[in-house]
Amino acid sequence: MKVDKDTEFPTDMFILKSSKDSGIAFVDTLNLDGESSLKEKRTVPKIQEISEDDILNFDGEIHCDVPNENLEKWDANIQSP
């Protein structure tokens, strides 16, 4: 799913690529924690370098933490065949 600026999206999404070359995305968590400041999130550098077409055609699995209340830490692994 591609998310555009100022668009709401589910909180359990894995950010694969950012429109910024640095791989940074800013996320508003106001509905989750009441804080109005944007949170800086980073993509995985190796994935950020991949073209958007290659990401859309990705064949593999992402294994991640189950949903929980921790907004500060989240672990995931990407496995491709």
N, CA, C and O atoms as a GROMACS GRO file, in nm:
protein
  324
    1MET      N    1   0.085  -0.118   0.000
    1MET     CA    2   0.000   0.000   0.000
    1MET      C    3   0.089   0.124   0.000
    1MET      O    4   0.179   0.135   0.084
    2LYS      N    5   0.066   0.212  -0.090
    2LYS     CA    6   0.140   0.339  -0.093
    2LYS      C    7   0.060   0.442  -0.014
    2LYS      O    8  -0.060   0.456  -0.034
    3VAL      N    9   0.128   0.513   0.075
    3VAL     CA   10   0.063   0.612   0.158
    3VAL      C   11   0.114   0.750   0.118
    3VAL      O   12   0.235   0.774   0.115
    4ASP      N   13   0.023   0.840   0.088
    4ASP     CA   14   0.059   0.976   0.052
    4ASP      C   15   0.058   1.067   0.174
    4ASP      O   16  -0.001   1.034   0.277
    5LYS      N   17   0.123   1.180   0.161
    5LYS     CA   18   0.130   1.279   0.270
    5LYS      C   19  -0.010   1.315   0.318
    5LYS      O   20  -0.104   1.328   0.238
    6ASP      N   21  -0.023   1.331   0.450
    6ASP     CA   22  -0.149   1.370   0.515
    6ASP      C   23  -0.261   1.267   0.497
    6ASP      O   24  -0.379   1.302   0.499
    7THR      N   25  -0.224   1.141   0.480
    7THR     CA   26  -0.322   1.034   0.467
    7THR      C   27  -0.314   0.944   0.589
    7THR      O   28  -0.205   0.904   0.630
    8GLU      N   29  -0.429   0.910   0.647
    8GLU     CA   30  -0.430   0.818   0.760
    8GLU      C   31  -0.407   0.676   0.710
    8GLU      O   32  -0.449   0.639   0.600
    9PHE      N   33  -0.339   0.597   0.794
    9PHE     CA   34  -0.312   0.457   0.759
    9PHE      C   35  -0.301   0.376   0.887
    9PHE      O   36  -0.283   0.433   0.994
   10PRO      N   37  -0.313   0.243   0.877
   10PRO     CA   38  -0.304   0.159   0.997
   10PRO      C   39  -0.168   0.173   1.064
   10PRO      O   40  -0.067   0.197   0.997
   11THR      N   41  -0.165   0.159   1.195
   11THR     CA   42  -0.040   0.177   1.269
   11THR      C   43   0.053   0.058   1.258
   11THR      O   44   0.171   0.069   1.292
   12ASP      N   45   0.004  -0.054   1.211
   12ASP     CA   46   0.089  -0.172   1.204
   12ASP      C   47   0.147  -0.193   1.064
   12ASP      O   48   0.154  -0.306   1.015
   13MET      N   49   0.187  -0.084   1.002
   13MET     CA   50   0.248  -0.092   0.868
   13MET      C   51   0.399  -0.085   0.879
   13MET      O   52   0.454  -0.016   0.965
   14PHE      N   53   0.464  -0.155   0.791
   14PHE     CA   54   0.610  -0.157   0.780
   14PHE      C   55   0.648  -0.058   0.671
   14PHE      O   56   0.604  -0.072   0.557
   15ILE      N   57   0.730   0.042   0.704
   15ILE     CA   58   0.769   0.143   0.606
   15ILE      C   59   0.887   0.089   0.525
   15ILE      O   60   0.998   0.075   0.577
   16LEU      N   61   0.863   0.059   0.399
   16LEU     CA   62   0.968   0.005   0.313
   16LEU      C   63   1.049   0.115   0.246
   16LEU      O   64   1.170   0.102   0.230
   17LYS      N   65   0.983   0.223   0.205
   17LYS     CA   66   1.051   0.327   0.129
   17LYS      C   67   0.988   0.462   0.162
   17LYS      O   68   0.868   0.472   0.186
   18SER      N   69   1.071   0.564   0.161
   18SER     CA   70   1.027   0.700   0.183
   18SER      C   71   1.052   0.781   0.056
   18SER      O   72   1.143   0.749  -0.021
   19SER      N   73   0.975   0.885   0.034
   19SER     CA   74   1.000   0.972  -0.081
   19SER      C   75   1.126   1.055  -0.060
   19SER      O   76   1.180   1.112  -0.155
   20LYS      N   77   1.173   1.061   0.063
   20LYS     CA   78   1.298   1.133   0.094
   20LYS      C   79   1.416   1.038   0.074
   20LYS      O   80   1.411   0.923   0.116
   21ASP      N   81   1.523   1.087   0.010
   21ASP     CA   82   1.641   1.004  -0.014
   21ASP      C   83   1.702   0.951   0.115
   21ASP      O   84   1.764   0.844   0.116
   22SER      N   85   1.685   1.025   0.223
   22SER     CA   86   1.741   0.984   0.353
   22SER      C   87   1.669   0.863   0.412
   22SER      O   88   1.721   0.800   0.504
   23GLY      N   89   1.551   0.829   0.359
   23GLY     CA   90   1.474   0.717   0.412
   23GLY      C   91   1.394   0.753   0.535
   23GLY      O   92   1.344   0.664   0.604
   24ILE      N   93   1.379   0.881   0.563
   24ILE     CA   94   1.304   0.926   0.681
   24ILE      C   95   1.159   0.952   0.643
   24ILE      O   96   1.129   1.007   0.537
   25ALA      N   97   1.071   0.912   0.732
   25ALA     CA   98   0.928   0.944   0.721
   25ALA      C   99   0.884   0.999   0.855
   25ALA      O  100   0.929   0.952   0.960
   26PHE      N  101   0.797   1.097   0.853
   26PHE     CA  102   0.746   1.156   0.976
   26PHE      C  103   0.602   1.110   0.996
   26PHE      O  104   0.518   1.124   0.908
   27VAL      N  105   0.575   1.055   1.116
   27VAL     CA  106   0.446   0.993   1.145
   27VAL      C  107   0.379   1.066   1.260
   27VAL      O  108   0.442   1.093   1.363
   28ASP      N  109   0.253   1.097   1.242
   28ASP     CA  110   0.172   1.162   1.345
   28ASP      C  111   0.105   1.053   1.427
   28ASP      O  112   0.029   0.973   1.373
   29THR      N  113   0.132   1.049   1.558
   29THR     CA  114   0.074   0.946   1.645
   29THR      C  115  -0.031   1.003   1.740
   29THR      O  116  -0.061   0.943   1.843
   30LEU      N  117  -0.086   1.118   1.707
   30LEU     CA  118  -0.182   1.186   1.795
   30LEU      C  119  -0.297   1.094   1.838
   30LEU      O  120  -0.336   1.095   1.954
   31ASN      N  121  -0.350   1.015   1.745
   31ASN     CA  122  -0.462   0.927   1.779
   31ASN      C  123  -0.422   0.810   1.868
   31ASN      O  124  -0.508   0.744   1.927
   32LEU      N  125  -0.291   0.783   1.879
   32LEU     CA  126  -0.244   0.671   1.961
   32LEU      C  127  -0.200   0.713   2.099
   32LEU      O  128  -0.236   0.651   2.199
   33ASP      N  129  -0.122   0.819   2.106
   33ASP     CA  130  -0.064   0.858   2.234
   33ASP      C  131  -0.095   1.001   2.276
   33ASP      O  132  -0.050   1.046   2.382
   34GLY      N  133  -0.172   1.074   2.197
   34GLY     CA  134  -0.211   1.210   2.232
   34GLY      C  135  -0.103   1.313   2.207
   34GLY      O  136  -0.125   1.432   2.231
   35GLU      N  137   0.014   1.272   2.159
   35GLU     CA  138   0.123   1.366   2.131
   35GLU      C  139   0.107   1.423   1.991
   35GLU      O  140   0.085   1.349   1.895
   36SER      N  141   0.118   1.555   1.981
   36SER     CA  142   0.097   1.620   1.851
   36SER      C  143   0.226   1.635   1.770
   36SER      O  144   0.221   1.676   1.654
   37SER      N  145   0.340   1.602   1.829
   37SER     CA  146   0.466   1.615   1.755
   37SER      C  147   0.483   1.495   1.661
   37SER      O  148   0.444   1.383   1.694
   38LEU      N  149   0.542   1.520   1.544
   38LEU     CA  150   0.565   1.413   1.449
   38LEU      C  151   0.680   1.325   1.497
   38LEU      O  152   0.778   1.374   1.553
   39LYS      N  153   0.668   1.196   1.473
   39LYS     CA  154   0.773   1.100   1.510
   39LYS      C  155   0.853   1.066   1.386
   39LYS      O  156   0.796   1.040   1.280
   40GLU      N  157   0.985   1.066   1.401
   40GLU     CA  158   1.073   1.033   1.289
   40GLU      C  159   1.090   0.882   1.281
   40GLU      O  160   1.130   0.818   1.378
   41LYS      N  161   1.060   0.825   1.166
   41LYS     CA  162   1.076   0.682   1.142
   41LYS      C  163   1.170   0.666   1.023
   41LYS      O  164   1.169   0.748   0.931
   42ARG      N  165   1.252   0.561   1.026
   42ARG     CA  166   1.348   0.537   0.918
   42ARG      C  167   1.321   0.404   0.850
   42ARG      O  168   1.278   0.307   0.913
   43THR      N  169   1.347   0.402   0.722
   43THR     CA  170   1.339   0.277   0.648
   43THR      C  171   1.471   0.202   0.667
   43THR      O  172   1.568   0.258   0.720
   44VAL      N  173   1.474   0.079   0.624
   44VAL     CA  174   1.598   0.002   0.624
   44VAL      C  175   1.681   0.053   0.506
   44VAL      O  176   1.633   0.052   0.393
   45PRO      N  177   1.807   0.099   0.529
   45PRO     CA  178   1.885   0.161   0.421
   45PRO      C  179   1.892   0.078   0.293
   45PRO      O  180   1.880   0.135   0.184
   46LYS      N  181   1.912  -0.052   0.302
   46LYS     CA  182   1.923  -0.134   0.180
   46LYS      C  183   1.792  -0.136   0.103
   46LYS      O  184   1.793  -0.142  -0.020
   47ILE      N  185   1.681  -0.131   0.172
   47ILE     CA  186   1.551  -0.131   0.105
   47ILE      C  187   1.523   0.005   0.044
   47ILE      O  188   1.464   0.014  -0.064
   48GLN      N  189   1.565   0.112   0.112
   48GLN     CA  190   1.543   0.248   0.062
   48GLN      C  191   1.607   0.266  -0.076
   48GLN      O  192   1.560   0.346  -0.156
   49GLU      N  193   1.715   0.192  -0.104
   49GLU     CA  194   1.787   0.206  -0.231
   49GLU      C  195   1.717   0.132  -0.346
   49GLU      O  196   1.750   0.156  -0.462
   50ILE      N  197   1.623   0.045  -0.316
   50ILE     CA  198   1.554  -0.034  -0.417
   50ILE      C  199   1.448   0.054  -0.486
   50ILE      O  200   1.387   0.139  -0.422
   51SER      N  201   1.428   0.032  -0.614
   51SER     CA  202   1.329   0.110  -0.689
   51SER      C  203   1.188   0.079  -0.639
   51SER      O  204   1.161  -0.028  -0.584
   52GLU      N  205   1.098   0.174  -0.660
   52GLU     CA  206   0.959   0.155  -0.619
   52GLU      C  207   0.896   0.037  -0.694
   52GLU      O  208   0.818  -0.038  -0.635
   53ASP      N  209   0.929   0.019  -0.821
   53ASP     CA  210   0.876  -0.094  -0.898
   53ASP      C  211   0.920  -0.227  -0.837
   53ASP      O  212   0.840  -0.320  -0.826
   54ASP      N  213   1.047  -0.236  -0.797
   54ASP     CA  214   1.096  -0.360  -0.736
   54ASP      C  215   1.027  -0.387  -0.603
   54ASP      O  216   0.999  -0.502  -0.570
   55ILE      N  217   0.999  -0.283  -0.528
   55ILE     CA  218   0.929  -0.301  -0.400
   55ILE      C  219   0.787  -0.350  -0.425
   55ILE      O  220   0.738  -0.438  -0.355
   56LEU      N  221   0.721  -0.293  -0.526
   56LEU     CA  222   0.584  -0.335  -0.556
   56LEU      C  223   0.579  -0.480  -0.603
   56LEU      O  224   0.476  -0.546  -0.589
   57ASN      N  225   0.689  -0.530  -0.658
   57ASN     CA  226   0.696  -0.668  -0.706
   57ASN      C  227   0.770  -0.760  -0.609
   57ASN      O  228   0.808  -0.871  -0.647
   58PHE      N  229   0.791  -0.716  -0.487
   58PHE     CA  230   0.864  -0.794  -0.387
   58PHE      C  231   0.795  -0.928  -0.363
   58PHE      O  232   0.674  -0.935  -0.347
   59ASP      N  233   0.875  -1.033  -0.360
   59ASP     CA  234   0.824  -1.167  -0.329
   59ASP      C  235   0.900  -1.217  -0.207
   59ASP      O  236   1.018  -1.251  -0.216
   60GLY      N  237   0.834  -1.223  -0.096
   60GLY     CA  238   0.898  -1.268   0.026
   60GLY      C  239   0.804  -1.253   0.143
   60GLY      O  240   0.683  -1.234   0.127
   61GLU      N  241   0.861  -1.261   0.262
   61GLU     CA  242   0.781  -1.251   0.384
   61GLU      C  243   0.845  -1.154   0.482
   61GLU      O  244   0.967  -1.142   0.488
   62ILE      N  245   0.760  -1.086   0.557
   62ILE     CA  246   0.806  -1.000   0.665
   62ILE      C  247   0.754  -1.062   0.794
   62ILE      O  248   0.633  -1.077   0.812
   63HIS      N  249   0.845  -1.097   0.884
   63HIS     CA  250   0.810  -1.152   1.014
   63HIS      C  251   0.832  -1.042   1.117
   63HIS      O  252   0.941  -0.986   1.125
   64CYS      N  253   0.729  -1.011   1.195
   64CYS     CA  254   0.742  -0.899   1.289
   64CYS      C  255   0.674  -0.928   1.422
   64CYS      O  256   0.604  -1.028   1.439
   65ASP      N  257   0.699  -0.837   1.517
   65ASP     CA  258   0.637  -0.847   1.648
   65ASP      C  259   0.485  -0.847   1.635
   65ASP      O  260   0.430  -0.789   1.542
   66VAL      N  261   0.420  -0.913   1.727
   66VAL     CA  262   0.274  -0.908   1.733
   66VAL      C  263   0.233  -0.770   1.782
   66VAL      O  264   0.312  -0.702   1.848
   67PRO      N  265   0.112  -0.725   1.752
   67PRO     CA  266   0.067  -0.594   1.800
   67PRO      C  267   0.081  -0.582   1.952
   67PRO      O  268   0.050  -0.676   2.025
   68ASN      N  269   0.128  -0.466   1.997
   68ASN     CA  270   0.141  -0.440   2.140
   68ASN      C  271   0.135  -0.290   2.164
   68ASN      O  272   0.121  -0.212   2.069
   69GLU      N  273   0.144  -0.248   2.288
   69GLU     CA  274   0.128  -0.107   2.323
   69GLU      C  275   0.255  -0.025   2.310
   69GLU      O  276   0.250   0.097   2.324
   70ASN      N  277   0.369  -0.087   2.283
   70ASN     CA  278   0.496  -0.017   2.276
   70ASN      C  279   0.508   0.057   2.143
   70ASN      O  280   0.516  -0.006   2.037
   71LEU      N  281   0.509   0.190   2.148
   71LEU     CA  282   0.522   0.271   2.026
   71LEU      C  283   0.667   0.305   1.994
   71LEU      O  284   0.695   0.363   1.890
   72GLU      N  285   0.759   0.268   2.083
   72GLU     CA  286   0.899   0.306   2.066
   72GLU      C  287   0.985   0.198   2.001
   72GLU      O  288   1.089   0.229   1.943
   73LYS      N  289   0.944   0.071   2.011
   73LYS     CA  290   1.029  -0.038   1.962
   73LYS      C  291   0.943  -0.138   1.886
   73LYS      O  292   0.832  -0.174   1.927
   74TRP      N  293   0.997  -0.180   1.773
   74TRP     CA  294   0.927  -0.277   1.690
   74TRP      C  295   1.032  -0.351   1.609
   74TRP      O  296   1.114  -0.287   1.544
   75ASP      N  297   1.030  -0.483   1.611
   75ASP     CA  298   1.129  -0.562   1.540
   75ASP      C  299   1.063  -0.638   1.425
   75ASP      O  300   0.949  -0.685   1.436
   76ALA      N  301   1.139  -0.650   1.315
   76ALA     CA  302   1.091  -0.725   1.200
   76ALA      C  303   1.209  -0.779   1.122
   76ALA      O  304   1.319  -0.724   1.126
   77ASN      N  305   1.186  -0.887   1.050
   77ASN     CA  306   1.285  -0.946   0.960
   77ASN      C  307   1.221  -0.968   0.825
   77ASN      O  308   1.105  -1.007   0.816
   78ILE      N  309   1.298  -0.944   0.719
   78ILE     CA  310   1.250  -0.965   0.584
   78ILE      C  311   1.321  -1.087   0.528
   78ILE      O  312   1.443  -1.097   0.535
   79GLN      N  313   1.242  -1.180   0.473
   79GLN     CA  314   1.300  -1.299   0.412
   79GLN      C  315   1.251  -1.309   0.268
   79GLN      O  316   1.130  -1.301   0.242
   80SER      N  317   1.344  -1.327   0.176
   80SER     CA  318   1.303  -1.345   0.037
   80SER      C  319   1.360  -1.480  -0.011
   80SER      O  320   1.464  -1.526   0.036
   81PRO      N  321   1.289  -1.540  -0.105
   81PRO     CA  322   1.332  -1.672  -0.153
   81PRO      C  323   1.465  -1.667  -0.227
   81PRO      O  324   1.514  -1.770  -0.273
   0.00000   0.00000   0.00000
